[in-house]
């Protein structure tokens, strides 16, 4: 049994507030699940994040208040939390009266980053980098992803939405991987399951699409080795969905901003055949010279 954990980065809306939408799936054999989960949890414990969800985008934002706290770097975790929370309470009270619109956005940012305020920006970057290096070294894992440049996506031509195309592409590649790596004997066939971050709207949509795939196949392949519809889980409790979040973030930041530090590590796990990358695609203009397009 092979488990493929899915998560996305960027918005699927057109035009939305990101130029790219990325759906990434990190696949591991079920026999390696305990090893991977334990490794992630061990690293999170070092940063006092054992029961906290790793959300890469929020981790890597600069927290400006940390720079305004005297000797922040020299404080212990407990004192850092006290100092940041004190600063944030004062700031929210000020904004609530002076700038109500700004208050709402700042309050959202504070809620999303609350679990990480005891870590400096350098520590947060190091944590994410170490996680990406961990993925790089998982020789048994495979990365599948569809990275869509929405400038070149026309739903009237494709007949699907951005997120639907991304899902069909990832399902197709995971299915083909399972078929190719299966033994020819019926009793030794590689089966797979999709595991996705839980979202009620997305869950209903992807479940319906997967039922259709089981019945009629995707545009590219019959679905014979992926079982069931996707399993939707709470990402706060599932370390490997958090790793899928990191992978999708790394791909999108490379394509939008040219950032390679995380990308080079996770892209090392892209599924390949005969030296060519087949598991990850960049849907863009034909003249694109990114590393993804060059390696296909």
N, C-alpha and C positions, 0 to 999 in steps of 0.2 A: 504494500500500500504506500502511495506517495501523497503527501499533503502539500497543497499549494495555497499559501496565504496571500490574500489580495488587499491592497489599499491604493488610494489614489492621491494625487497631488495636483493642485490647480483646480480651476472651475470648469465645468463642462458647458456652461452657458456661453452663447455667442452674443456679443464678443466676450463678456465676462471681464474680470479684472486680472487675468493672467493670459499670456499669449499661448501657453501650452496647457493641455490636459494630459496627465500621465496616469495610466493604470498599470501597476506593477504586481507581479506575483513571484514570491520566492518559494521555490519547491524544495522539499527535503523528504527523504525516505522516512516512513513512520518509525523505523527502527532507530533513527537519529534524533527523534524529537526530544527525548529526555536529555541527551547531551547538549543540544542547542539551547533548550529552555534553561538548563542549569547554568550554562555559560553566561547567558544574558543576565539572569538573576544574580549571579555572583558579581558581575561587573556593576550592576545597579546598586548592590549593597555597599560597594566601596564609596559610592556617592550619596549614600543615605536616600536612595530612591527605590527601595525594595518593593514597596506597595504602590508605586506611582507609575502612571503611564508615560512612556517615552514618546513625546510628540515632537519630532525633530524641528519643525518650523518654529514652534514656540520656544524651544530650548535655545535656539540660535539667534533669537532676537536680543539686541542690547537692552538691558534694563538700566535706563538713565539714572534712576535714583541711587543705584549702587555707587556710581561715581561721585555722588553728592554726600555720601556717608563717610565721615572721617575714618581712616585706617580700616576700611571695609575688608581688605584682603587679610589683615592680621586677626580679624575676629573669628571666633569659632562658629559653628553652624547655628547653635542656639541664639547667640547674640546677633548674628547676621539676620536671622528671621525677625527677631524683635525690632531691629533697627529699620529694616525694610518695611515691615508692617506699620510701624509708627509713621514713617515718611508717607506711605501710601494713604493712610487714613487722613492725614492732614491735606494731602493733595486732592483727594476726592471731595472733602468738605469745601475746599477753595473752589474747585471747578463746578461743583453743584450749584453754587450761587453765581459764579462769574460766567461760566461757559457750559450751559446744560448739554449742548450737542457733543462737545469734546468730552464732557464727563461720561457720557454713555460709552463712548469708544474706549476711553482710558479704563473705565471700570471693567469692560470686557477683557482688555489686555491683562489687567491685574488678575482676574479670575483664572484666565488660561495659563498664566505663568506662576501662580501661587506656589505650586509644588517645587519650583526650582529656585526660589529666591535665595536659598542658602548657598548656592554655587556661584562662583564668579564666572564672568564671560569666558575666561580661559579654561576653567574647569568644564564648563558646559561644552565647549568646542572639543576638548580632549575626550570627553565621554563619547560624543557622537563619532568622532574619528576612530576611537577604539572599537566601537560597535561595527563600523564599516570595515575595519581591518579583520574583525572576527568573521564577517560575511565573506570577505576575500579568501580567507583560509579554509572555508568549508568546501573542500573539493567535491563533496557529495551533493552539494546544492546546485540548483539551476535557477537562473533568473529569466522570467518571461515578462515582456512589457510592450505596451503600445503607447508611443509618445506622439501626440497629435498637435501639430502647429495649426491652430484654429484659423489662421489667416487663409490657409489653403484648403480648408474643409468646407464643402458645400453639401448640406443635408439634402437639397433637392436632387443632387446628382447621386449621392450614395444611398439615399432612401432610408438612412438611419440617423440617429442623433450621435453626437460625439461620444458619449459614454457607452452607447450600444455598440458602436463600431469597436471601441477599445476592448469591451468585454468579449465580443466575438473573436477578435484577433488573439487575445490571451488564451481563451478557451481552446481555440484551434491549435495553437502552438503547444500547449500543455498536452492536449489529446494526441497530437502527432508524436510528441516525445515519448509518451507512454507506449504507443504502438511500436515505435522504432526500437525501443529498449526492451520490449517484451521478448521472452523466449518463444520459439515457435510451438512449443508444447502447450496444450490447453490448460494444464495444471500449474503453469508458471507464467501467468500473464500479469503485467504491471497494471494495477488499478490505481485510480487517483480520486481525490476529493478536493473541492474548492472550499476555502474558509475565508470569510469576508467580515470586515468590521460591521457591527450591527447598526443598521439605519432602516427604520420602518419603510420609508419611501423607496429607498434603493432595494431593500429586501424583496418587496413585492414585485418590483420591476424585473430584477435579475432572476428571481424564481420563475416568473412567467417565461422569460427568454430562454432559460435553461431547459424548461419543459419542452419548448419548441425545438431546441437543439437536439434533445434526446429523441424526439419524434422524427425530425426531418434533417438533422445534421446542420452544420454551419455552412457558410459559403465555400469553405475549404476542405471540410472533412466530415465523415460520419463520426458520431460520438459513441464509441464502443467501450472505452476504458475509464472514462470519468463516471463515477456513480453518483446518483442522487442529484438534487439541486444544491446550491451552495449552503454551507453551514454558516449561519450568522452568529458571531460571538461578540462579547464585550471586549473591546481592544484594551481596556484598562486591566483586564485579567489575563490577557493572552499575549505573551511576549513576542511571539513570531509575527503577529499582525503588526506590532510596533516595529519590527524589523522591515516588514513590507512598506510601512510608512516611510522609514528612512530611505529605502531603495527608490521609491517613487519621488521623494523629495530630491534626492541626489541627481536623478535623471533630469528632472525639470530644471533645477538650478544650473546644471551644466548647459542645457539647451538655451535657457533664457539669459544666463549671465556668464557663461564660460567658466564656471567654477568646477575644478577638476579634482580637488582633494578627496571628496567623498565619492564622486563619480568613478574615478579610476579604480577604487576598491570594489564597489558593488558591481561594476560592469565586467569585472574579471570573472564573474559567475554567469554571465550571459550564455545561454545555451548555444552551442556551436556544432556545426557539421562540416567535416572536411576543411576545417580552418576558417569557415565563414560563420558569422553570427547569424543565427536563424531565430533566436528567441526574443530579440528586441528589435523594434522597428521605429524609425522616425518618419512619420507621415508629414512630408514637407515638399518644398520645391525640388525638382529633379537635380538642380545644380548645387544642392546643399553639400557642404564639405565637412560636416561634423564627423566625429569619430564613429558614430553609429552608422551613418550612411556610407562611410568609407569602408567599413568592415563587413558590410552585407554582400 
